[in-house]
Amino acid sequence: MTGIFLLLIGFPGTGKLTIAKRLSPVFSAKIIDNHWVNNPVLGVLDHDLTKPLPKEIWEQTGKVRQAVLDTIVAFSAPSANFIFTHVGIQGDERSHRTFRQIANAAEQRGSLLIPVRLLCEAEELARRVAMPERRERLKSVNSEASRERSRRLQVLDPGHANALDLDVTLLSAKESAEVIHRHVQDLLRLQRT
């Protein structure tokens, strides 16, 4: 059986990790959270998490991500499932590069890549981003930056045949996970026929 690479793409506050935690036991999938990849680099910096980081920092996190993907390709069983989270921004080269890293690893393994765009209204995102528990995981906590991001930018659209767009504004993590689960099951059924 072919493994899946489920990629949850969305702005900070959309619930990528929360949804991934709901889906992980359903698919027996390991979660590769963007913070899990980024925090070894971000954790050594003195930064208050409210201002943008230097661009060069993201080159370092890209190296960590590639090392993780190379390890998955080289050492994980072909049937192993993975859920990735990614703050992808349309038109941003770094976001597209991250998507390509993950897509290339899926292709090398023969895994089914399923990108899911998690969309959310600006005010709801700003409310979620301001939650204090986000700071503990070195997550963005600037609600004004969240509003500005929603005003100016769009969530990465990889234009992939298996993609799902899901508005999570009014959905719980459980409801979101159920919709994604149905989408994955539909794709797996199509693949078998």
For each residue, the residues with C-beta under 8 A, 3 or more apart:
1: 79
2: 78 79 110 111 112 191
3: 76 77 78 79 80 81 82 109 110 111 112
4: 27 29 81 82 111 112 113 114 184 188
5: 81 82 84 102 105 106 109 111 112 113 114
6: 23 27 29 81 82 83 84 114 116 180 184
7: 83 84 85 86 99 102 113 114 115 116
8: 16 19 20 83 84 85 86 116 118 180
9: 16 85 86 87 88 99 115 116 117 118 155 156 158
10: 14 15 16 87 88 117 118 119 120 155 168
11: 14 87 120 125 146 149 150 153 155
12: 87 125 129 134 139 140 146 149
13: 120 124 125 126 127 128 129 134 140 146
14: 10 11 118 119 120 125 128 168
15: 10 18 19 118 128 168 173 176
16: 8 9 10 19 20 33 34 85 86 87 118
17: 20 21 31 33 35 85
18: 15 21 22 173
19: 8 15 16 22 23 118 168 173 176 177 180
20: 8 16 17 23 24 31 33 83 85
21: 17 18 24 31 173
22: 18 19 26 173 174 176 177
23: 6 19 20 26 27 29 83 177 180 181
24: 20 21 27 28 29 30 31 83
25: 28
26: 22 23 29 177 181
27: 4 6 23 24 81 83 184
28: 24 25 81
29: 4 6 23 24 26 81 82 83
30: 24 80 81 82 83
31: 17 20 21 24 36 82 83 85
32: 36 37 68 72 82 83 84 85
33: 16 17 20 36 37 84 85
34: 16 37 38 84 85 86 87
35: 17 38 39 85 137 138 139
36: 31 32 33 39
37: 32 33 34 40 61 64 65 68
38: 34 35 41 42 61 64 138
39: 35 36 42 43 137 138
40: 37 43 44 64
41: 38 44 45 57 60 61 64
42: 38 39 45 47 53 57 61 138
43: 39 40 138
44: 40 41
45: 41 42 53 57
46:
47: 42 51 53
48: 51
49: 135 138 139 140 141 142
50: 141 142 145
51: 47 48
52:
53: 42 45 47 57 58
54: 57
55: 58 59
56: 59 60
57: 41 42 45 53 54 60 61
58: 53 55 61 62 94
59: 55 56 62 63
60: 41 56 57 63 64
61: 37 38 41 42 57 58 64 65
62: 58 59 65 66 94 97 98 101
63: 59 60 66 67
64: 37 38 40 41 60 61 67 68
65: 37 61 62 68 69 98 101
66: 62 63 69 70 101
67: 63 64 70 71
68: 32 37 64 65 71 72
69: 65 66 72 73 101 102 104 105
70: 66 67 73 74 105
71: 67 68 74 75 76
72: 32 68 69 75 76 80 82 105 109
73: 69 70 76 105 108 109
74: 70 71
75: 71 72
76: 3 71 72 73 80 82 109
77: 3 80
78: 2 3 109 110 111
79: 1 2 3
80: 3 30 72 76 77
81: 3 4 5 6 27 28 29 30
82: 3 4 5 6 29 30 31 32 72 76 111
83: 6 7 8 20 23 24 27 29 30 31 32
84: 5 6 7 8 32 33 34 102
85: 7 8 9 16 17 20 31 32 33 34 35
86: 7 8 9 16 34 95 98 99 102 156
87: 9 10 11 12 16 34 95
88: 9 10 92 95 96 98 99 155 156 158
89: 92 95 153 154 155 156
90: 95 153 154 155 156 157
91: 153 154
92: 88 89 95 96 153 156
93: 96 97
94: 58 62 97 98
95: 86 87 88 89 90 92 98 99 156
96: 88 92 93 99 100 156
97: 62 93 94 100 101
98: 62 65 86 88 94 95 101 102
99: 7 9 86 88 95 96 102 103 115 156 158
100: 96 97 103 104
101: 62 65 66 69 97 98 104 105
102: 5 7 69 84 86 98 99 105 106 113
103: 99 100 106 107 113 158 160
104: 69 100 101 107 108
105: 5 69 70 72 73 101 102 108 109 111
106: 5 102 103 109 111 112 113
107: 103 104 110 111 113
108: 73 104 105
109: 3 5 72 73 76 78 105 106
110: 2 3 78 107
111: 2 3 4 5 78 82 105 106 107
112: 2 3 4 5 106 162 187 188 191
113: 4 5 7 102 103 106 107 160 162
114: 4 5 6 7 162 163 164 183 184 187
115: 7 9 99 158 160 162 163 164
116: 6 7 8 9 163 164 165 166 180 183
117: 9 10 155 156 157 163 164 165 166
118: 8 9 10 14 15 16 19 155 166 168 176
119: 10 14 155 165 166 167 168 169
120: 10 11 13 14 124 125 128 167 168 169
121: 124 125 150 169
122: 125 126 146 147 150 151
123: 126 127 147
124: 13 120 121 127 128 169
125: 11 12 13 14 120 121 122 128 129 146 147 150
126: 13 122 123 129 130 143 144 146 147 150
127: 13 123 124 130 131 143
128: 13 14 15 120 124 125 131
129: 12 13 125 126 134 139 140 141 142 143 145 146
130: 126 127 141 143
131: 127 128 134 141
132: 135 136 141
133: 136 137
134: 12 13 129 131 137 139 140 141
135: 49 132 138 139 141
136: 132 133
137: 35 39 133 134
138: 35 38 39 42 43 49 135
139: 12 35 49 129 134 135
140: 12 13 49 129 134 145 146
141: 49 50 129 130 131 132 134 135
142: 49 50 129 145 146
143: 126 127 129 130 146 147
144: 126 147 148
145: 50 129 140 142 148 149
146: 11 12 13 122 125 126 129 140 142 143 149 150
147: 122 123 125 126 143 144 150 151
148: 144 145 151 152
149: 11 12 145 146 152 153
150: 11 121 122 125 126 146 147 153
151: 122 147 148
152: 148 149
153: 11 89 90 91 92 149 150
154: 89 90 91 157
155: 9 10 11 88 89 90 117 118 119
156: 9 86 88 89 90 92 95 96 99 117
157: 90 117 154 163
158: 9 88 99 103 115 163
159: 163
160: 103 113 115 163
161:
162: 112 113 114 115 187
163: 114 115 116 117 157 158 159 160
164: 114 115 116 117 179 180 183
165: 116 117 119
166: 116 117 118 119 171 176 179 180
167: 119 120 170 171
168: 10 14 15 19 118 119 120 171 176
169: 119 120 121 124
170: 167
171: 166 167 168 175 176 179
172: 175 176
173: 15 18 19 21 22 176 177
174: 22 177 178
175: 171 172 178 179
176: 15 19 22 118 166 168 171 172 173 179 180
177: 19 22 23 26 173 174 180 181
178: 174 175 181 182
179: 164 166 171 175 176 182 183
180: 6 8 19 23 116 164 166 176 177 183 184
181: 23 26 177 178 184 185
182: 178 179 185 186
183: 114 116 164 179 180 186 187
184: 4 6 27 114 180 181 187 188
185: 181 182 188 189
186: 182 183 189 190
187: 112 114 162 183 184 190 191
188: 4 112 184 185 191 192
189: 185 186 192 193
190: 186 187 193
191: 2 112 187 188
192: 188 189
193: 189 190
